[in-house]
Amino acid sequence: MIWPDKTPQLRLIQFTGIDQKTLTPLVADPNANLIRVFVRDMDSTLEKVKAFPDAKIMNVSGTPTKLGNVPFLVVRLPGGSTYLQIGGLATGRIG
């Protein structure tokens, strides 16, 4: 595929004979935007998110959930279907 204005070309490759699995998004809205950011201090970030009245914490516990040894928090931003996935430093890591 080639676009005008000297945009780099996009080359599409098709693979055959491979089992394909449908990916299930974690965010329920199929048109949602998920922005992933990493922070050094999850505790102070959580306090700032809680102080913002229109942001909704999507974690059931209301606190970060660990994925392996990395804490994550998902926050829905007001006015649409944009989510922030905030990740902290891995446990034991100094950064």
N, C-alpha and C positions, 0 to 999 in steps of 0.2 A: 504494500500500500504506500502511496506517495501523496503527501499533502503539499499545497502551494507554499510559497514563501520560504523555501529552503528548510522546511521542517525535516528532521531526520526520518529516514525510511523506517517503516515497521514491517518486519518479516514475520509471517505467521507460519508455524510448523504444526503439522498434524501427526499425532502418534496413533498407530493402530495396534490392536492386539493387547491392550492394557486394560485391566479391570478399573473402572472408574467408580468412585464413591461420591455421592452428593454431599457437599459441605452444608452443614446446618449452622447458620449464623447464631451467635449468642444473643444478639440484639433482636428483639421480636419484629421490629419494623423493617421490611425489606428495603426501604428507601432511606434508611438511617445512615448517618455519617458517624464513624468512630475515629476519634483522634487519640493516639497513644502518646503519652508523655511520661518521662521518668523524672523523679524528684529525689533529692538527697535526704530530706527529712519528711517522712510520711506523716508523723504525728502533727507537726505544725501545719502541713498541707490539709490534713483532715479537719483541723480546727478552723481553718480559713474557709473550707467548703461548707462546714456546718453553719458558719456565720453568714453565708450568702443565702438569703431566704428563698430564692427562686430556683436554686439548684436542688435536684432530687438525687439522693444517694440510692443507687439501684441494688447494692449488696443487701441481701436479706438481713444480715446481722447489723447493718449500719456501720460496720467497721471494715477495714481491709481484709480481703481473703487471700490466703497464701496459695500461690501456684508454684509448687516446689518450695523453694525457700525465698521467693520474691513476693512481697505483699502487693496486691492490686486492689484498686477501688474504681468502680464504674459510677460515673455521675452523669445524670441527664441534665443538659442545659435548657434553660427556659426558651419557649417560643418555637419549638420544633422538635425534630428528631435527630439532634446532634448529641453525641455522648463523648465524654472524656474517659479514657481508661488510664488511670494514674498508677504508675508502677514505682515502687520504692527500690532501694538498694537491696541486694540479696543479703540475707541474715549473715552476719559475721564479716561482711565486706566493709571496708573503710574507704570512703570516696570523697 
